[in-house]
């Protein structure tokens, strides 16, 4: 995921049927094409649709709770699930708020993304 290392938010788009996927994937579940994806930079503006506060976490992340998991929609109509940054205080989280995805390094040298306020 070199694009994440560079701070870019990219989707994949099927060359056959043109469906766009975020998070990126290599196979198209729409037309069932295999390895027919192109990288496509997407507009990094998201609108919060729903969220929940997680008190349990996967193995290895137990000490990271509680955190807020959110589903947001991009201007292109893509929906994704990601954590909201702990820098965003819980009382500021409101449905319809504008967010952006930001790459974040995890301890095991993995890069993921999380939502931050779009004006940060």
N, CA and C atoms as an extended XYZ file, in Angstrom:
360
Properties=species:S:1:pos:R:3:atomname:S:1:resname:S:1:resid:I:1 pbc="F F F"
N         0.833       -1.185        0.000 N   UNK     1
C         0.000        0.000        0.000 CA  UNK     1
C         0.884        1.257        0.000 C   UNK     1
N         1.673        1.416       -1.050 N   UNK     2
C         2.577        2.562       -1.161 CA  UNK     2
C         1.838        3.894       -1.114 C   UNK     2
N         0.631        3.924       -1.658 N   UNK     3
C        -0.133        5.175       -1.665 CA  UNK     3
C        -0.420        5.644       -0.246 C   UNK     3
N        -0.664        4.710        0.685 N   UNK     4
C        -0.882        5.092        2.085 CA  UNK     4
C         0.376        5.687        2.681 C   UNK     4
N         1.531        5.088        2.355 N   UNK     5
C         2.800        5.602        2.865 CA  UNK     5
C         3.018        7.041        2.414 C   UNK     5
N         2.484        7.392        1.234 N   UNK     6
C         2.641        8.744        0.687 CA  UNK     6
C         1.522        9.678        1.133 C   UNK     6
N         0.595        9.165        1.965 N   UNK     7
C        -0.478       10.012        2.464 CA  UNK     7
C        -1.634       10.186        1.507 C   UNK     7
N        -1.698        9.350        0.466 N   UNK     8
C        -2.790        9.459       -0.498 CA  UNK     8
C        -3.908        8.493       -0.140 C   UNK     8
N        -5.123        8.864       -0.507 N   UNK     9
C        -6.264        7.979       -0.342 CA  UNK     9
C        -6.693        7.559       -1.747 C   UNK     9
N        -6.510        6.282       -2.052 N   UNK    10
C        -6.822        5.785       -3.384 CA  UNK    10
C        -7.759        4.593       -3.316 C   UNK    10
N        -8.581        4.494       -4.348 N   UNK    11
C        -9.500        3.378       -4.523 CA  UNK    11
C        -9.005        2.562       -5.709 C   UNK    11
N        -9.704        1.473       -5.991 N   UNK    12
C        -9.451        0.762       -7.233 CA  UNK    12
C       -10.717        0.845       -8.070 C   UNK    12
N       -10.526        0.851       -9.405 N   UNK    13
C       -11.654        0.898      -10.322 CA  UNK    13
C       -11.490       -0.213      -11.349 C   UNK    13
N       -12.559       -0.983      -11.545 N   UNK    14
C       -12.534       -2.083      -12.496 CA  UNK    14
C       -12.448       -1.530      -13.925 C   UNK    14
N       -11.481       -2.032      -14.686 N   UNK    15
C       -11.343       -1.601      -16.084 CA  UNK    15
C       -12.487       -2.117      -16.939 C   UNK    15
N       -13.146       -3.204      -16.501 N   UNK    16
C       -14.200       -3.817      -17.304 CA  UNK    16
C       -15.539       -3.100      -17.099 C   UNK    16
N       -16.009       -3.021      -15.844 N   UNK    17
C       -17.349       -2.449      -15.593 CA  UNK    17
C       -17.312       -1.059      -14.963 C   UNK    17
N       -16.107       -0.560      -14.616 N   UNK    18
C       -15.896        0.794      -14.071 CA  UNK    18
C       -16.332        0.973      -12.617 C   UNK    18
N       -16.740       -0.091      -11.902 N   UNK    19
C       -17.125        0.050      -10.493 CA  UNK    19
C       -15.893        0.435       -9.670 C   UNK    19
N       -16.103        1.353       -8.722 N   UNK    20
C       -15.018        1.845       -7.867 CA  UNK    20
C       -15.140        1.196       -6.485 C   UNK    20
N       -13.993        0.778       -5.926 N   UNK    21
C       -13.973        0.125       -4.616 CA  UNK    21
C       -13.064        0.864       -3.645 C   UNK    21
N       -13.578        1.096       -2.464 N   UNK    22
C       -12.761        1.572       -1.360 CA  UNK    22
C       -13.271        0.899       -0.107 C   UNK    22
N       -12.426        0.251        0.677 N   UNK    23
C       -10.997        0.066        0.485 CA  UNK    23
C       -10.713       -0.657       -0.831 C   UNK    23
N        -9.491       -0.465       -1.357 N   UNK    24
C        -9.126       -1.076       -2.640 CA  UNK    24
C        -9.213       -2.597       -2.601 C   UNK    24
N        -9.497       -3.178       -3.751 N   UNK    25
C        -9.486       -4.640       -3.893 CA  UNK    25
C        -8.977       -5.004       -5.277 C   UNK    25
N        -8.566       -6.234       -5.450 N   UNK    26
C        -7.982       -6.649       -6.726 CA  UNK    26
C        -8.976       -7.335       -7.648 C   UNK    26
N       -10.066       -7.883       -7.095 N   UNK    27
C       -11.074       -8.556       -7.908 CA  UNK    27
C       -12.397       -7.819       -7.806 C   UNK    27
N       -13.169       -7.824       -8.891 N   UNK    28
C       -14.437       -7.090       -8.938 CA  UNK    28
C       -15.604       -8.005       -8.590 C   UNK    28
N       -16.319       -7.680       -7.532 N   UNK    29
C       -17.486       -8.484       -7.150 CA  UNK    29
C       -18.704       -8.114       -7.997 C   UNK    29
N       -18.605       -7.049       -8.774 N   UNK    30
C       -19.711       -6.627       -9.631 CA  UNK    30
C       -19.762       -7.454      -10.922 C   UNK    30
N       -18.646       -7.518      -11.657 N   UNK    31
C       -18.623       -8.271      -12.928 CA  UNK    31
C       -17.757       -9.529      -12.846 C   UNK    31
N       -17.175       -9.780      -11.662 N   UNK    32
C       -16.364      -10.969      -11.381 CA  UNK    32
C       -15.041      -11.008      -12.149 C   UNK    32
N       -14.587       -9.867      -12.650 N   UNK    33
C       -13.284       -9.801      -13.310 CA  UNK    33
C       -12.178       -9.995      -12.272 C   UNK    33
N       -11.097      -10.609      -12.696 N   UNK    34
C        -9.948      -10.828      -11.809 CA  UNK    34
C        -8.777      -10.002      -12.315 C   UNK    34
N        -8.097       -9.318      -11.386 N   UNK    35
C        -6.892       -8.537      -11.710 CA  UNK    35
C        -7.098       -7.543      -12.851 C   UNK    35
N        -8.229       -6.852      -12.823 N   UNK    36
C        -8.538       -5.861      -13.859 CA  UNK    36
C        -8.720       -4.467      -13.235 C   UNK    36
N        -8.000       -4.200      -12.155 N   UNK    37
C        -8.197       -2.942      -11.437 CA  UNK    37
C        -7.136       -1.900      -11.780 C   UNK    37
N        -7.573       -0.655      -11.823 N   UNK    38
C        -6.678        0.502      -11.918 CA  UNK    38
C        -6.759        1.262      -10.608 C   UNK    38
N        -5.659        1.899      -10.208 N   UNK    39
C        -5.683        2.777       -9.031 CA  UNK    39
C        -6.339        4.090       -9.408 C   UNK    39
N        -7.096        4.656       -8.465 N   UNK    40
C        -7.822        5.900       -8.719 CA  UNK    40
C        -7.797        6.725       -7.443 C   UNK    40
N        -7.198        7.904       -7.513 N   UNK    41
C        -7.206        8.792       -6.347 CA  UNK    41
C        -8.622        9.311       -6.156 C   UNK    41
N        -9.077        9.353       -4.908 N   UNK    42
C       -10.443        9.822       -4.658 CA  UNK    42
C       -10.411       11.082       -3.805 C   UNK    42
N       -11.505       11.803       -3.875 N   UNK    43
C       -11.678       13.018       -3.105 CA  UNK    43
C       -11.749       12.632       -1.630 C   UNK    43
N       -10.893       13.193       -0.803 N   UNK    44
C       -10.825       12.804        0.601 CA  UNK    44
C       -11.742       13.676        1.456 C   UNK    44
N       -13.013       13.678        1.115 N   UNK    45
C       -14.047       14.361        1.918 CA  UNK    45
C       -15.123       13.353        2.224 C   UNK    45
N       -15.385       13.146        3.493 N   UNK    46
C       -16.325       12.132        3.938 CA  UNK    46
C       -17.357       12.763        4.865 C   UNK    46
N       -18.579       12.233        4.842 N   UNK    47
C       -19.654       12.691        5.719 CA  UNK    47
C       -20.010       11.547        6.659 C   UNK    47
N       -20.012       11.813        7.959 N   UNK    48
C       -20.297       10.783        8.953 CA  UNK    48
C       -21.759       10.341        8.856 C   UNK    48
N       -21.964        9.032        8.625 N   UNK    49
C       -23.316        8.471        8.541 CA  UNK    49
C       -23.768        7.874        9.868 C   UNK    49
N       -22.863        7.138       10.520 N   UNK    50
C       -23.191        6.514       11.800 CA  UNK    50
C       -21.900        6.163       12.531 C   UNK    50
N       -21.991        5.917       13.828 N   UNK    51
C       -20.803        5.553       14.607 CA  UNK    51
C       -21.215        4.807       15.862 C   UNK    51
N       -20.241        4.149       16.459 N   UNK    52
C       -20.465        3.457       17.721 CA  UNK    52
C       -19.180        3.521       18.538 C   UNK    52
N       -19.326        3.440       19.836 N   UNK    53
C       -18.158        3.423       20.714 CA  UNK    53
C       -17.832        1.967       21.031 C   UNK    53
N       -16.611        1.556       20.692 N   UNK    54
C       -16.182        0.167       20.914 CA  UNK    54
C       -15.471        0.048       22.259 C   UNK    54
N       -15.928       -0.905       23.064 N   UNK    55
C       -15.302       -1.155       24.362 CA  UNK    55
C       -14.487       -2.441       24.351 C   UNK    55
N       -14.655       -3.247       23.300 N   UNK    56
C       -13.885       -4.472       23.117 CA  UNK    56
C       -13.078       -4.308       21.841 C   UNK    56
N       -11.910       -4.915       21.799 N   UNK    57
C       -11.034       -4.769       20.631 CA  UNK    57
C       -10.475       -6.121       20.231 C   UNK    57
N       -10.002       -6.225       18.992 N   UNK    58
C        -9.359       -7.466       18.556 CA  UNK    58
C        -8.092       -7.733       19.372 C   UNK    58
N        -7.650       -8.969       19.358 N   UNK    59
C        -6.428       -9.371       20.061 CA  UNK    59
C        -5.270       -8.458       19.668 C   UNK    59
N        -4.570       -7.972       20.671 N   UNK    60
C        -3.433       -7.094       20.428 CA  UNK    60
C        -3.786       -5.622       20.549 C   UNK    60
N        -5.084       -5.304       20.567 N   UNK    61
C        -5.508       -3.907       20.642 CA  UNK    61
C        -6.379       -3.645       21.877 C   UNK    61
N        -6.394       -4.602       22.807 N   UNK    62
C        -7.271       -4.489       23.976 CA  UNK    62
C        -7.032       -3.213       24.777 C   UNK    62
N        -5.781       -2.774       24.843 N   UNK    63
C        -5.461       -1.599       25.658 CA  UNK    63
C        -5.819       -0.294       24.959 C   UNK    63
N        -6.320       -0.392       23.732 N   UNK    64
C        -6.640        0.794       22.935 CA  UNK    64
C        -8.089        1.240       23.105 C   UNK    64
N        -8.880        0.505       23.873 N   UNK    65
C       -10.294        0.855       24.035 CA  UNK    65
C       -10.456        1.903       25.119 C   UNK    65
N       -11.543        2.643       25.125 N   UNK    66
C       -12.584        2.655       24.104 CA  UNK    66
C       -12.169        3.529       22.916 C   UNK    66
N       -12.763        3.251       21.757 N   UNK    67
C       -12.541        4.080       20.571 CA  UNK    67
C       -13.834        4.139       19.775 C   UNK    67
N       -13.898        5.072       18.862 N   UNK    68
C       -15.121        5.262       18.079 CA  UNK    68
C       -14.902        4.723       16.673 C   UNK    68
N       -15.778        3.815       16.264 N   UNK    69
C       -15.796        3.290       14.902 CA  UNK    69
C       -16.874        4.036       14.132 C   UNK    69
N       -16.557        4.440       12.914 N   UNK    70
C       -17.493        5.238       12.139 CA  UNK    70
C       -17.670        4.688       10.731 C   UNK    70
N       -18.829        4.904       10.177 N   UNK    71
C       -19.080        4.673        8.754 CA  UNK    71
C       -19.360        6.038        8.155 C   UNK    71
N       -18.608        6.346        7.094 N   UNK    72
C       -18.781        7.634        6.429 CA  UNK    72
C       -18.880        7.407        4.928 C   UNK    72
N       -19.442        8.407        4.245 N   UNK    73
C       -19.624        8.334        2.798 CA  UNK    73
C       -18.825        9.444        2.129 C   UNK    73
N       -18.138        9.073        1.034 N   UNK    74
C       -17.349       10.061        0.294 CA  UNK    74
C       -18.245       10.837       -0.657 C   UNK    74
N       -17.699       11.921       -1.215 N   UNK    75
C       -18.440       12.700       -2.202 CA  UNK    75
C       -18.811       11.858       -3.420 C   UNK    75
N       -18.002       10.808       -3.705 N   UNK    76
C       -18.283        9.925       -4.845 CA  UNK    76
C       -19.319        8.849       -4.513 C   UNK    76
N       -19.795        8.818       -3.262 N   UNK    77
C       -20.793        7.822       -2.879 CA  UNK    77
C       -20.219        6.525       -2.336 C   UNK    77
N       -18.895        6.489       -2.089 N   UNK    78
C       -18.275        5.305       -1.490 CA  UNK    78
C       -18.497        5.347        0.014 C   UNK    78
N       -18.665        4.194        0.636 N   UNK    79
C       -18.815        4.131        2.093 CA  UNK    79
C       -17.674        3.305        2.655 C   UNK    79
N       -17.162        3.728        3.817 N   UNK    80
C       -16.098        2.952        4.458 CA  UNK    80
C       -16.216        3.032        5.973 C   UNK    80
N       -15.597        2.046        6.607 N   UNK    81
C       -15.560        1.936        8.060 CA  UNK    81
C       -14.148        2.243        8.522 C   UNK    81
N       -14.015        3.111        9.496 N   UNK    82
C       -12.696        3.413       10.070 CA  UNK    82
C       -12.890        3.989       11.462 C   UNK    82
N       -11.813        3.981       12.220 N   UNK    83
C       -11.850        4.607       13.546 CA  UNK    83
C       -11.805        6.115       13.396 C   UNK    83
N       -12.391        6.787       14.348 N   UNK    84
C       -12.220        8.234       14.440 CA  UNK    84
C       -11.030        8.463       15.365 C   UNK    84
N       -10.143        9.347       14.963 N   UNK    85
C        -8.937        9.632       15.727 CA  UNK    85
C        -9.278        9.975       17.177 C   UNK    85
N        -8.423        9.510       18.078 N   UNK    86
C        -8.621        9.850       19.493 CA  UNK    86
C        -8.382       11.344       19.739 C   UNK    86
N        -7.822       12.047       18.740 N   UNK    87
C        -7.657       13.502       18.847 CA  UNK    87
C        -8.994       14.230       18.763 C   UNK    87
N       -10.023       13.548       18.262 N   UNK    88
C       -11.358       14.155       18.149 CA  UNK    88
C       -12.117       13.795       19.422 C   UNK    88
N       -12.487       14.793       20.207 N   UNK    89
C       -13.193       14.491       21.452 CA  UNK    89
C       -14.596       13.969       21.136 C   UNK    89
N       -15.021       13.025       21.953 N   UNK    90
C       -16.292       12.330       21.702 CA  UNK    90
C       -17.473       13.293       21.592 C   UNK    90
N       -17.468       14.376       22.355 N   UNK    91
C       -18.605       15.306       22.306 CA  UNK    91
C       -18.667       16.109       21.000 C   UNK    91
N       -17.602       16.052       20.191 N   UNK    92
C       -17.608       16.737       18.887 CA  UNK    92
C       -18.133       15.852       17.762 C   UNK    92
N       -18.284       14.550       18.030 N   UNK    93
C       -18.717       13.613       16.998 CA  UNK    93
C       -20.224       13.764       16.786 C   UNK    93
N       -20.609       14.175       15.572 N   UNK    94
C       -22.021       14.413       15.236 CA  UNK    94
C       -22.316       13.854       13.848 C   UNK    94
N       -23.473       13.263       13.674 N   UNK    95
C       -23.869       12.772       12.363 CA  UNK    95
C       -23.843       13.926       11.367 C   UNK    95
N       -23.364       13.649       10.164 N   UNK    96
C       -23.307       14.675        9.128 CA  UNK    96
C       -22.035       15.499        9.141 C   UNK    96
N       -21.183       15.311       10.174 N   UNK    97
C       -19.951       16.098       10.232 CA  UNK    97
C       -19.012       15.696        9.098 C   UNK    97
N       -18.136       16.612        8.698 N   UNK    98
C       -17.186       16.377        7.606 CA  UNK    98
C       -15.887       15.815        8.165 C   UNK    98
N       -15.389       14.771        7.512 N   UNK    99
C       -14.185       14.078        7.949 CA  UNK    99
C       -13.235       13.885        6.777 C   UNK    99
N       -11.995       13.535        7.101 N   UNK   100
C       -11.032       13.119        6.079 CA  UNK   100
C       -10.314       11.892        6.607 C   UNK   100
N        -9.819       11.057        5.694 N   UNK   101
C        -9.038        9.886        6.079 CA  UNK   101
C        -7.565       10.255        6.112 C   UNK   101
N        -6.880        9.798        7.150 N   UNK   102
C        -5.459       10.088        7.312 CA  UNK   102
C        -4.728        8.775        7.583 C   UNK   102
N        -3.647        8.484        6.847 N   UNK   103
C        -2.858        7.280        7.136 CA  UNK   103
C        -2.190        7.384        8.503 C   UNK   103
N        -2.168        6.269        9.234 N   UNK   104
C        -1.588        6.218       10.576 CA  UNK   104
C        -0.726        4.965       10.680 C   UNK   104
N         0.484        5.110       11.219 N   UNK   105
C         1.382        3.960       11.436 CA  UNK   105
C         1.017        3.264       12.736 C   UNK   105
N         0.904        1.946       12.670 N   UNK   106
C         0.658        1.141       13.860 CA  UNK   106
C         1.988        0.579       14.372 C   UNK   106
N         2.014        0.102       15.625 N   UNK   107
C         3.260       -0.395       16.204 CA  UNK   107
C         3.931       -1.512       15.397 C   UNK   107
N         3.172       -2.377       14.752 N   UNK   108
C         3.757       -3.517       14.043 CA  UNK   108
C         4.162       -3.146       12.626 C   UNK   108
N         4.455       -1.862       12.400 N   UNK   109
C         4.897       -1.351       11.115 CA  UNK   109
C         3.847       -1.522       10.015 C   UNK   109
N         2.586       -1.488       10.417 N   UNK   110
C         1.499       -1.507        9.440 CA  UNK   110
C         0.920       -0.103        9.364 C   UNK   110
N         0.426        0.259        8.195 N   UNK   111
C        -0.218        1.548        8.024 CA  UNK   111
C        -1.700        1.319        7.776 C   UNK   111
N        -2.528        2.014        8.530 N   UNK   112
C        -3.977        1.967        8.353 CA  UNK   112
C        -4.442        3.406        8.187 C   UNK   112
N        -5.735        3.611        8.152 N   UNK   113
C        -6.232        4.977        8.082 CA  UNK   113
C        -7.283        5.185        9.158 C   UNK   113
N        -7.449        6.438        9.540 N   UNK   114
C        -8.474        6.801       10.515 CA  UNK   114
C        -9.084        8.117       10.077 C   UNK   114
N       -10.278        8.397       10.607 N   UNK   115
C       -10.945        9.670       10.301 CA  UNK   115
C       -10.458       10.754       11.245 C   UNK   115
N       -10.258       11.935       10.688 N   UNK   116
C        -9.998       13.147       11.469 CA  UNK   116
C       -10.963       14.207       10.979 C   UNK   116
N       -11.069       15.290       11.719 N   UNK   117
C       -11.916       16.403       11.273 CA  UNK   117
C       -11.377       16.944        9.965 C   UNK   117
N       -12.245       17.283        9.029 N   UNK   118
C       -11.773       17.670        7.695 CA  UNK   118
C       -11.048       19.006        7.708 C   UNK   118
N       -11.239       19.807        8.736 N   UNK   119
C       -10.565       21.119        8.771 CA  UNK   119
C        -9.236       21.080        9.516 C   UNK   119
N        -8.743       19.886        9.865 N   UNK   120
C        -7.450       19.779       10.580 CA  UNK   120
C        -6.310       19.621        9.594 C   UNK   120
